[in-house]
Amino acid sequence: MNNTMSASRNINLAMALNILGLFGISVILIVAFYYQLARFELPCPLCLLQRAGIIMIGLGFLFNIYFGIKNGHYSLSILGCIVTGFVSMRQVSLHILPGDTGYGSTFFGLHFYTWAAILSILTIIAIAVIMPLKAGNTDSRYTPPTLGKVAMGLFAFLIAANLVSTLLECGSGQCDDNPTFYQLLQK
């Protein structure tokens, strides 16, 4: 009986941490949109790839909330961390020379691509801590809690908004290296 209660408590803690993780990913995307829409800083192609990687991280959390916690979902998040980490480190390496001011604004003294690299590492560590709370895979149908449904709805909206803004920015072709206007809104 005690093991059942402990396992249930671990599942609830793991679910709460997945919901918190999805809200955290959503906050990151909201901040990116704030800089894009309010401060008129259009994301570069590498920035868009980092957003795609961050969305992959969030999809792993979303799948855990919706379908129940599975190691395969964490694998998707870890793959998203790897994608985001590689792309952000590529951008860091482009702006590492002395005197290079970097691309875009800074946030607490670091550029967003540097924060993306840090986020990737910290998220992999967080997933490594969360995974043992719910070992293995379960096939039972899971009903997400209300807060989880709110997190999933917000995240789905942000994915759609990213898709629309990317299409407006890049049109049907390749994105500009240093975008200054929305391609589809200039025609």
N, C-alpha and C positions, 0 to 999 in steps of 0.2 A: 504494500500500500504506500509506504514511504517513497519507494522508488518511482511509483506512478505519479505521485504529487511532485516530486523533484523534476521528473521529465516534463510534466505539464508546465511547471514554473519556468524551466529552461526554454520551452517552446514559446511561451508568452514573452519572455525576455528577448528571445531571438526575433520574434515578430515585431516587438516594439522597436528594436534596433533597426530592423529592415524599414519600418515606417519612418523612423527618424532619418535613416540614410536617404530614403526617397525624398523626404522634405528637404534635406541638405542639398541634394542634387538639384532640386527645383529652385532653391534659393540661388545657387550658382548660375543657373540659366536665367533667372530673373535679373540678377545683377548684370549679366552679359547683355540682356535686352535693355536695361536701363542705360548702359553706356552706348548702346547702338542707337536707341531711339531718342533719349533725352539729351545726350551729349554728342550725337551725330558722328559717332565713331563706327564706321562700317567694319565688320570683321573681314580680315584677309582670308585667303584660301586655307592657310594653315590653322587659323582661328576656327574656321568652319569645321575642319577635320577634328580639332580638339572638341568642339561641341558635339560632333557625332560620337566620339569616344565617350564623352561624359553621358550622353544619352544611352549608350550601351551599358554603362555602369548602372544607370537608373533602371534600365529594363530588367536587369538581374534582380534588383530589389523589388520592382513591380511584380515580376513573375512569382517571387517568393510570397508576396502579400496575396496575390490573386489565386495562385494554384497550390499554395502551401510550400513550406521550405524544402528545397532540394539542392543538393550539391551542384547539380548541373546549372542551376540559376546563378549560383555564386561563381561558377566558371565563366558565365557570360559577363558578369561584372568584372572579374579579374582580367578577362580578355579586353574589355573596355578600358581598364586601367593601363594595360600594356599599350594599347593603341594611343591613348591620350598621352602617356608618358613618352613614347617614341616621337610623336609629332611635336609635343611641347619641347622636348630636348633638342629636336632639330631646329626649332625656332630660336631657342636659347643660343644654340651654336652659331646661328646666323648673326646674332647681335652681341657677340661676346668680345669683340675687338674694343680696345680702349678708345674712348671718344664717341662710340656708337650709342646714341640715346635710346635705341630700341624702338619697338613699334607700339603705338598706342599709349594710353594713359597708364599710370601706375596706381596700385591699390596697396596702401600701407607700405609704400616704397618699392614694391616689386611689380613687374609687369604681369599681366594676366597669364601669359604662357609660362612664366616661372611658377605662378601659383598652381597652374594646371599640373606641372611636373610634381610639385609637392603634394597636391591632392591625390595624384595617382599612387604615390608611395604610401601615404597615410591610409588611403582606402584599402589597399592590399593588406596592410597591417590590421585594419579594422575587420575586414572579412576573415582574416586568419583567427581573430579573437572570437568572432561570432559563429563561425562554422562548427566548432565543437559543441556549442549549445544544443544543436539539433543534428546529431550525427545520422548519416545515411539518408535514404530517400523514403518518402511516404507516398502511397498511391491513393490515400483517402482524399475525398473532395473537401476542400477547405472553404469556409465562408469568411471573407475578410471582415475585420472590424470596421466600424463607421469611419474612424480616423484614417484607416488604410484606404477606404474608398475615396475620401477627400484627397489624400495624397496622390492616388492613382489618377483621379480626375484632373487635378492641377498639372501633373506631369504630362498627361495626354494632351492637354491644352498647349503646354509649352512645346511639345514635339511638333504639333500642328503649326504653331506660330513660327518655329524655327524653319519648318519646311516652306511656309509662305514667304518669310523674309529672305530666305536663301534664293528662292525662285525670283523674287522681285529684284534682288541684288545682282544675281548672275544671269538671269534670263535662261535661255536654253543652251547657252554656250559656256565656255570656260570663264571662271571668275577673274576679275582683274587682280593683279598682284597688290596694288594699293588702291582699293576701291574708294571713290569719292561720291558716287551717286548710285541710285538704284536703276539698273539697266532697263527694266520693264516700265518704269515710271517716266523715262525720258523720251519715249517714242511718241 
